[in-house]
Amino acid sequence: MLNPKIRKALDWFVGSALILLGIVGGLVPVLQGWIFILAGLAVLSSHSRWARELLRRFQQLGRSVRQSVWSRRADSDNGDPSDEK
């Protein structure tokens, strides 16, 4: 196993690099930057309160978006007349 101080420094380096890659990925149309940002926050969340809180907020946002998509899909599957032209 790695020394805890080395592990923490490595986690900070990897997490920060992933977040920076995510920011760059947000500017480049080929990369999906948000995936790298979430991965970086996941790595940093074991060492940082702000990263843990930000990751939790993103998870809540993801759940609400998923719920919204599923409810819209269920409405369209039930023959909702507002979808008809």
N, CA, C and O atoms as a printed pandas DataFrame, in Angstrom:
     atom_number atom_name residue_name chain_id  residue_number  x_coord  y_coord  z_coord
0              1         N          MET        A               1    0.841   -1.196    0.000
1              2        CA          MET        A               1    0.000    0.000    0.000
2              3         C          MET        A               1    0.875    1.243    0.000
3              4         O          MET        A               1    2.027    1.236    0.433
4              5         N          LEU        A               2    0.280    2.290   -0.498
5              6        CA          LEU        A               2    0.973    3.572   -0.535
6              7         C          LEU        A               2    0.906    4.262    0.823
7              8         O          LEU        A               2   -0.033    4.072    1.597
8              9         N          ASN        A               3    1.906    5.048    1.078
9             10        CA          ASN        A               3    1.912    5.901    2.246
10            11         C          ASN        A               3    0.685    6.817    2.154
11            12         O          ASN        A               3    0.404    7.326    1.069
12            13         N          PRO        A               4   -0.054    7.048    3.239
13            14        CA          PRO        A               4   -1.256    7.907    3.172
14            15         C          PRO        A               4   -0.993    9.312    2.631
15            16         O          PRO        A               4   -1.844    9.874    1.942
16            17         N          LYS        A               5    0.163    9.881    2.930
17            18        CA          LYS        A               5    0.467   11.217    2.412
18            19         C          LYS        A               5    0.687   11.185    0.905
19            20         O          LYS        A               5    0.265   12.092    0.187
20            21         N          ILE        A               6    1.344   10.142    0.436
21            22        CA          ILE        A               6    1.557    9.995   -1.008
22            23         C          ILE        A               6    0.226    9.750   -1.698
23            24         O          ILE        A               6   -0.037   10.309   -2.763
24            25         N          ARG        A               7   -0.612    8.921   -1.100
25            26        CA          ARG        A               7   -1.931    8.625   -1.674
26            27         C          ARG        A               7   -2.778    9.897   -1.775
27            28         O          ARG        A               7   -3.443   10.128   -2.784
28            29         N          LYS        A               8   -2.748   10.713   -0.730
29            30        CA          LYS        A               8   -3.514   11.952   -0.736
30            31         C          LYS        A               8   -3.001   12.902   -1.808
31            32         O          LYS        A               8   -3.798   13.507   -2.525
32            33         N          ALA        A               9   -1.697   13.044   -1.928
33            34        CA          ALA        A               9   -1.121   13.909   -2.959
34            35         C          ALA        A               9   -1.466   13.391   -4.353
35            36         O          ALA        A               9   -1.778   14.177   -5.247
36            37         N          LEU        A              10   -1.410   12.081   -4.538
37            38        CA          LEU        A              10   -1.758   11.483   -5.818
38            39         C          LEU        A              10   -3.233   11.703   -6.147
39            40         O          LEU        A              10   -3.581   12.007   -7.288
40            41         N          ASP        A              11   -4.094   11.549   -5.149
41            42        CA          ASP        A              11   -5.529   11.795   -5.355
42            43         C          ASP        A              11   -5.789   13.250   -5.738
43            44         O          ASP        A              11   -6.601   13.519   -6.623
44            45         N          TRP        A              12   -5.115   14.185   -5.084
45            46        CA          TRP        A              12   -5.289   15.602   -5.411
46            47         C          TRP        A              12   -4.822   15.890   -6.828
47            48         O          TRP        A              12   -5.458   16.648   -7.560
48            49         N          PHE        A              13   -3.699   15.276   -7.211
49            50        CA          PHE        A              13   -3.182   15.483   -8.564
50            51         C          PHE        A              13   -4.138   14.914   -9.608
51            52         O          PHE        A              13   -4.479   15.595  -10.575
52            53         N          VAL        A              14   -4.571   13.676   -9.419
53            54        CA          VAL        A              14   -5.463   13.028  -10.386
54            55         C          VAL        A              14   -6.811   13.737  -10.438
55            56         O          VAL        A              14   -7.336   13.991  -11.522
56            57         N          GLY        A              15   -7.369   14.057   -9.284
57            58        CA          GLY        A              15   -8.659   14.747   -9.243
58            59         C          GLY        A              15   -8.608   16.113   -9.913
59            60         O          GLY        A              15   -9.501   16.477  -10.678
60            61         N          SER        A              16   -7.552   16.861   -9.617
61            62        CA          SER        A              16   -7.405   18.184  -10.234
62            63         C          SER        A              16   -7.190   18.077  -11.741
63            64         O          SER        A              16   -7.725   18.877  -12.508
64            65         N          ALA        A              17   -6.409   17.089  -12.159
65            66        CA          ALA        A              17   -6.171   16.890  -13.592
66            67         C          ALA        A              17   -7.466   16.519  -14.309
67            68         O          ALA        A              17   -7.716   16.990  -15.419
68            69         N          LEU        A              18   -8.284   15.687  -13.690
69            70        CA          LEU        A              18   -9.563   15.311  -14.304
70            71         C          LEU        A              18  -10.502   16.506  -14.414
71            72         O          LEU        A              18  -11.188   16.669  -15.423
72            73         N          ILE        A              19  -10.533   17.335  -13.387
73            74        CA          ILE        A              19  -11.384   18.527  -13.439
74            75         C          ILE        A              19  -10.901   19.486  -14.525
75            76         O          ILE        A              19  -11.711   20.036  -15.271
76            77         N          LEU        A              20   -9.587   19.689  -14.618
77            78        CA          LEU        A              20   -9.056   20.550  -15.674
78            79         C          LEU        A              20   -9.347   19.976  -17.064
79            80         O          LEU        A              20   -9.692   20.717  -17.984
80            81         N          LEU        A              21   -9.206   18.666  -17.212
81            82        CA          LEU        A              21   -9.538   18.021  -18.478
82            83         C          LEU        A              21  -11.025   18.199  -18.790
83            84         O          LEU        A              21  -11.400   18.380  -19.948
84            85         N          GLY        A              22  -11.855   18.148  -17.776
85            86        CA          GLY        A              22  -13.286   18.366  -17.967
86            87         C          GLY        A              22  -13.605   19.777  -18.408
87            88         O          GLY        A              22  -14.479   19.986  -19.249
88            89         N          ILE        A              23  -12.906   20.743  -17.850
89            90        CA          ILE        A              23  -13.116   22.139  -18.262
90            91         C          ILE        A              23  -12.709   22.318  -19.716
91            92         O          ILE        A              23  -13.427   22.943  -20.497
92            93         N          VAL        A              24  -11.553   21.769  -20.079
93            94        CA          VAL        A              24  -11.116   21.835  -21.474
94            95         C          VAL        A              24  -12.095   21.073  -22.361
95            96         O          VAL        A              24  -12.415   21.510  -23.467
96            97         N          GLY        A              25  -12.566   19.936  -21.869
97            98        CA          GLY        A              25  -13.532   19.138  -22.624
98            99         C          GLY        A              25  -14.841   19.856  -22.850
99           100         O          GLY        A              25  -15.541   19.581  -23.825
100          101         N          GLY        A              26  -15.180   20.769  -21.968
101          102        CA          GLY        A              26  -16.385   21.560  -22.170
102          103         C          GLY        A              26  -16.245   22.553  -23.305
103          104         O          GLY        A              26  -17.238   22.986  -23.891
104          105         N          LEU        A              27  -15.022   22.908  -23.610
105          106        CA          LEU        A              27  -14.765   23.864  -24.687
106          107         C          LEU        A              27  -14.547   23.176  -26.036
107          108         O          LEU        A              27  -14.758   23.780  -27.088
108          109         N          VAL        A              28  -14.128   21.920  -25.999
109          110        CA          VAL        A              28  -13.858   21.157  -27.215
110          111         C          VAL        A              28  -15.081   20.288  -27.511
111          112         O          VAL        A              28  -15.525   19.543  -26.637
112          113         N          PRO        A              29  -15.629   20.365  -28.710
113          114        CA          PRO        A              29  -16.863   19.640  -28.983
114          115         C          PRO        A              29  -16.736   18.115  -28.984
115          116         O          PRO        A              29  -17.750   17.421  -28.906
116          117         N          VAL        A              30  -15.533   17.587  -29.069
117          118        CA          VAL        A              30  -15.363   16.136  -29.147
118          119         C          VAL        A              30  -15.497   15.474  -27.777
119          120         O          VAL        A              30  -16.065   14.388  -27.670
120          121         N          LEU        A              31  -14.981   16.115  -26.736
121          122        CA          LEU        A              31  -14.980   15.534  -25.394
122          123         C          LEU        A              31  -16.257   15.883  -24.636
123          124         O          LEU        A              31  -16.852   16.941  -24.845
124          125         N          GLN        A              32  -16.656   14.998  -23.776
125          126        CA          GLN        A              32  -17.758   15.258  -22.859
126          127         C          GLN        A              32  -17.150   15.684  -21.526
127          128         O          GLN        A              32  -16.820   14.841  -20.692
128          129         N          GLY        A              33  -17.003   16.980  -21.328
129          130        CA          GLY        A              33  -16.300   17.505  -20.178
130          131         C          GLY        A              33  -16.919   17.162  -18.842
131          132         O          GLY        A              33  -16.198   16.967  -17.863
132          133         N          TRP        A              34  -18.232   17.085  -18.776
133          134        CA          TRP        A              34  -18.890   16.853  -17.497
134          135         C          TRP        A              34  -18.525   15.490  -16.911
135          136         O          TRP        A              34  -18.516   15.328  -15.691
136          137         N          ILE        A              35  -18.227   14.520  -17.753
137          138        CA          ILE        A              35  -17.843   13.197  -17.253
138          139         C          ILE        A              35  -16.528   13.296  -16.487
139          140         O          ILE        A              35  -16.389   12.712  -15.412
140          141         N          PHE        A              36  -15.563   14.032  -17.036
141          142        CA          PHE        A              36  -14.268   14.180  -16.369
142          143         C          PHE        A              36  -14.389   15.017  -15.102
143          144         O          PHE        A              36  -13.702   14.752  -14.116
144          145         N          ILE        A              37  -15.254   16.021  -15.119
145          146        CA          ILE        A              37  -15.459   16.839  -13.921
146          147         C          ILE        A              37  -16.051   15.994  -12.799
147          148         O          ILE        A              37  -15.612   16.086  -11.653
148          149         N          LEU        A              38  -17.042   15.176  -13.123
149          150        CA          LEU        A              38  -17.634   14.312  -12.100
150          151         C          LEU        A              38  -16.626   13.293  -11.577
151          152         O          LEU        A              38  -16.596   13.008  -10.380
152          153         N          ALA        A              39  -15.808   12.748  -12.460
153          154        CA          ALA        A              39  -14.781   11.798  -12.024
154          155         C          ALA        A              39  -13.770   12.486  -11.108
155          156         O          ALA        A              39  -13.369   11.918  -10.093
156          157         N          GLY        A              40  -13.363   13.688  -11.454
157          158        CA          GLY        A              40  -12.431   14.431  -10.612
158          159         C          GLY        A              40  -13.020   14.753   -9.253
159          160         O          GLY        A              40  -12.338   14.651   -8.234
160          161         N          LEU        A              41  -14.287   15.141   -9.237
161          162        CA          LEU        A              41  -14.949   15.413   -7.949
162          163         C          LEU        A              41  -15.069   14.148   -7.115
163          164         O          LEU        A              41  -14.936   14.194   -5.892
164          165         N          ALA        A              42  -15.320   13.014   -7.771
165          166        CA          ALA        A              42  -15.416   11.747   -7.039
166          167         C          ALA        A              42  -14.080   11.403   -6.381
167          168         O          ALA        A              42  -14.051   10.926   -5.246
168          169         N          VAL        A              43  -12.986   11.639   -7.084
169          170        CA          VAL        A              43  -11.669   11.366   -6.515
170          171         C          VAL        A              43  -11.386   12.319   -5.356
171          172         O          VAL        A              43  -10.905   11.894   -4.306
172          173         N          LEU        A              44  -11.681   13.596   -5.542
173          174        CA          LEU        A              44  -11.384   14.589   -4.507
174          175         C          LEU        A              44  -12.345   14.531   -3.323
175          176         O          LEU        A              44  -12.017   15.028   -2.246
176          177         N          SER        A              45  -13.511   13.940   -3.497
177          178        CA          SER        A              45  -14.521   13.964   -2.429
178          179         C          SER        A              45  -14.077   13.214   -1.179
179          180         O          SER        A              45  -14.592   13.476   -0.092
180          181         N          SER        A              46  -13.140   12.295   -1.310
181          182        CA          SER        A              46  -12.673   11.583   -0.124
182          183         C          SER        A              46  -11.747   12.438    0.734
183          184         O          SER        A              46  -11.453   12.081    1.875
184          185         N          HIS        A              47  -11.283   13.571    0.191
185          186        CA          HIS        A              47  -10.343   14.420    0.914
186          187         C          HIS        A              47  -10.843   15.839    1.138
187          188         O          HIS        A              47  -10.237   16.591    1.901
188          189         N          SER        A              48  -11.935   16.216    0.491
189          190        CA          SER        A              48  -12.351   17.613    0.537
190          191         C          SER        A              48  -13.860   17.740    0.724
191          192         O          SER        A              48  -14.645   17.086    0.037
192          193         N          ARG        A              49  -14.241   18.585    1.659
193          194        CA          ARG        A              49  -15.650   18.808    1.932
194          195         C          ARG        A              49  -16.339   19.504    0.761
195          196         O          ARG        A              49  -17.465   19.146    0.415
196          197         N          TRP        A              50  -15.679   20.501    0.136
197          198        CA          TRP        A              50  -16.306   21.233   -0.970
198          199         C          TRP        A              50  -16.544   20.315   -2.161
199          200         O          TRP        A              50  -17.563   20.437   -2.842
200          201         N          ALA        A              51  -15.614   19.394   -2.420
201          202        CA          ALA        A              51  -15.791   18.469   -3.541
202          203         C          ALA        A              51  -16.933   17.496   -3.247
203          204         O          ALA        A              51  -17.718   17.166   -4.136
204          205         N          ARG        A              52  -17.020   17.044   -2.009
205          206        CA          ARG        A              52  -18.089   16.131   -1.607
206          207         C          ARG        A              52  -19.455   16.806   -1.752
207          208         O          ARG        A              52  -20.404   16.198   -2.246
208          209         N          GLU        A              53  -19.546   18.062   -1.320
209          210        CA          GLU        A              53  -20.809   18.808   -1.412
210          211         C          GLU        A              53  -21.183   19.083   -2.866
211          212         O          GLU        A              53  -22.348   18.950   -3.243
212          213         N          LEU        A              54  -20.207   19.463   -3.679
213          214        CA          LEU        A              54  -20.472   19.724   -5.096
214          215         C          LEU        A              54  -20.893   18.443   -5.819
215          216         O          LEU        A              54  -21.800   18.471   -6.651
216          217         N          LEU        A              55  -20.250   17.340   -5.510
217          218        CA          LEU        A              55  -20.626   16.052   -6.100
218          219         C          LEU        A              55  -22.045   15.670   -5.696
219          220         O          LEU        A              55  -22.811   15.162   -6.514
220          221         N          ARG        A              56  -22.395   15.913   -4.439
221          222        CA          ARG        A              56  -23.753   15.612   -3.967
222          223         C          ARG        A              56  -24.786   16.450   -4.720
223          224         O          ARG        A              56  -25.853   15.949   -5.074
224          225         N          ARG        A              57  -24.474   17.719   -4.965
225          226        CA          ARG        A              57  -25.405   18.581   -5.710
226          227         C          ARG        A              57  -25.574   18.108   -7.148
227          228         O          ARG        A              57  -26.684   18.116   -7.681
228          229         N          PHE        A              58  -24.474   17.694   -7.778
229          230        CA          PHE        A              58  -24.565   17.157   -9.134
230          231         C          PHE        A              58  -25.386   15.871   -9.160
231          232         O          PHE        A              58  -26.136   15.630  -10.106
232          233         N          GLN        A              59  -25.246   15.048   -8.129
233          234        CA          GLN        A              59  -26.031   13.813   -8.060
234          235         C          GLN        A              59  -27.520   14.131   -7.924
235          236         O          GLN        A              59  -28.351   13.482   -8.560
236          237         N          GLN        A              60  -27.861   15.114   -7.106
237          238        CA          GLN        A              60  -29.260   15.521   -6.972
238          239         C          GLN        A              60  -29.800   16.064   -8.286
239          240         O          GLN        A              60  -30.928   15.757   -8.671
240          241         N          LEU        A              61  -29.005   16.862   -8.970
241          242        CA          LEU        A              61  -29.412   17.393  -10.267
242          243         C          LEU        A              61  -29.642   16.255  -11.261
243          244         O          LEU        A              61  -30.624   16.264  -12.003
244          245         N          GLY        A              62  -28.751   15.293  -11.273
245          246        CA          GLY        A              62  -28.908   14.138  -12.159
246          247         C          GLY        A              62  -30.175   13.352  -11.864
247          248         O          GLY        A              62  -30.870   12.914  -12.781
248          249         N          ARG        A              63  -30.475   13.174  -10.580
249          250        CA          ARG        A              63  -31.705   12.454  -10.217
250          251         C          ARG        A              63  -32.951   13.215  -10.675
251          252         O          ARG        A              63  -33.903   12.608  -11.164
252          253         N          SER        A              64  -32.947   14.540  -10.518
253          254        CA          SER        A              64  -34.119   15.313  -10.917
254          255         C          SER        A              64  -34.281   15.317  -12.435
255          256         O          SER        A              64  -35.404   15.265  -12.937
256          257         N          VAL        A              65  -33.164   15.379  -13.173
257          258        CA          VAL        A              65  -33.245   15.318  -14.632
258          259         C          VAL        A              65  -33.754   13.951  -15.066
259          260         O          VAL        A              65  -34.613   13.860  -15.943
260          261         N          ARG        A              66  -33.234   12.893  -14.463
261          262        CA          ARG        A              66  -33.690   11.539  -14.797
262          263         C          ARG        A              66  -35.185   11.382  -14.510
263          264         O          ARG        A              66  -35.918   10.814  -15.320
264          265         N          GLN        A              67  -35.628   11.880  -13.372
265          266        CA          GLN        A              67  -37.041   11.784  -13.027
266          267         C          GLN        A              67  -37.900   12.548  -14.029
267          268         O          GLN        A              67  -38.964   12.072  -14.424
268          269         N          SER        A              68  -37.451   13.716  -14.436
269          270        CA          SER        A              68  -38.177   14.518  -15.413
270          271         C          SER        A              68  -38.276   13.801  -16.758
271          272         O          SER        A              68  -39.336   13.787  -17.385
272          273         N          VAL        A              69  -37.164   13.206  -17.196
273          274        CA          VAL        A              69  -37.166   12.486  -18.471
274          275         C          VAL        A              69  -38.090   11.279  -18.405
275          276         O          VAL        A              69  -38.855   11.029  -19.336
276          277         N          TRP        A              70  -38.023   10.530  -17.311
277          278        CA          TRP        A              70  -38.872    9.343  -17.198
278          279         C          TRP        A              70  -40.352    9.713  -17.127
279          280         O          TRP        A              70  -41.192    9.007  -17.685
280          281         N          SER        A              71  -40.676   10.809  -16.449
281          282        CA          SER        A              71  -42.084   11.193  -16.362
282          283         C          SER        A              71  -42.595   11.664  -17.725
283          284         O          SER        A              71  -43.741   11.387  -18.081
284          285         N          ARG        A              72  -41.767   12.368  -18.484
285          286        CA          ARG        A              72  -42.170   12.787  -19.831
286          287         C          ARG        A              72  -42.322   11.587  -20.744
287          288         O          ARG        A              72  -43.253   11.531  -21.548
288          289         N          ARG        A              73  -41.421   10.630  -20.631
289          290        CA          ARG        A              73  -41.500    9.429  -21.456
290          291         C          ARG        A              73  -42.762    8.641  -21.119
291          292         O          ARG        A              73  -43.425    8.120  -22.015
292          293         N          ALA        A              74  -43.095    8.551  -19.838
293          294        CA          ALA        A              74  -44.293    7.827  -19.434
294          295         C          ALA        A              74  -45.542    8.536  -19.949
295          296         O          ALA        A              74  -46.503    7.884  -20.359
296          297         N          ASP        A              75  -45.532    9.867  -19.930
297          298        CA          ASP        A              75  -46.673   10.619  -20.449
298          299         C          ASP        A              75  -46.846   10.387  -21.942
299          300         O          ASP        A              75  -47.974   10.241  -22.412
300          301         N          SER        A              76  -45.762   10.352  -22.691
301          302        CA          SER        A              76  -45.873   10.157  -24.145
302          303         C          SER        A              76  -46.251    8.716  -24.471
303          304         O          SER        A              76  -46.899    8.476  -25.490
304          305         N          ASP        A              77  -45.870    7.760  -23.647
305          306        CA          ASP        A              77  -46.253    6.366  -23.874
306          307         C          ASP        A              77  -47.721    6.125  -23.587
307          308         O          ASP        A              77  -48.310    5.187  -24.124
308          309         N          ASN        A              78  -48.320    6.954  -22.753
309          310        CA          ASN        A              78  -49.724    6.789  -22.391
310          311         C          ASN        A              78  -50.666    7.488  -23.380
311          312         O          ASN        A              78  -51.870    7.570  -23.137
312          313         N          GLY        A              79  -50.130    7.980  -24.472
313          314        CA          GLY        A              79  -50.980    8.621  -25.472
314          315         C          GLY        A              79  -51.452    9.987  -25.042
315          316         O          GLY        A              79  -52.615   10.336  -25.246
316          317         N          ASP        A              80  -50.581   10.753  -24.457
317          318        CA          ASP        A              80  -50.912   12.106  -24.024
318          319         C          ASP        A              80  -51.320   12.931  -25.248
319          320         O          ASP        A              80  -50.521   13.088  -26.171
320          321         N          PRO        A              81  -52.554   13.465  -25.273
321          322        CA          PRO        A              81  -53.020   14.205  -26.461
322          323         C          PRO        A              81  -52.236   15.477  -26.744
323          324         O          PRO        A              81  -52.297   15.991  -27.861
324          325         N          SER        A              82  -51.508   15.995  -25.778
325          326        CA          SER        A              82  -50.742   17.212  -26.040
326          327         C          SER        A              82  -49.554   16.942  -26.957
327          328         O          SER        A              82  -48.988   17.881  -27.516
328          329         N          ASP        A              83  -49.159   15.666  -27.124
329          330        CA          ASP        A              83  -48.054   15.317  -28.001
330          331         C          ASP        A              83  -48.482   15.186  -29.447
331          332         O          ASP        A              83  -47.641   15.227  -30.345
332          333         N          GLU        A              84  -49.798   15.027  -29.694
333          334        CA          GLU        A              84  -50.281   14.826  -31.056
334          335         C          GLU        A              84  -50.332   16.143  -31.796
335          336         O          GLU        A              84  -50.576   17.199  -31.211
336          337         N          LYS        A              85  -50.092   16.061  -33.122
337          338        CA          LYS        A              85  -50.136   17.281  -33.935
338          339         C          LYS        A              85  -51.429   17.390  -34.676
339          340         O          LYS        A              85  -51.640   18.355  -35.411
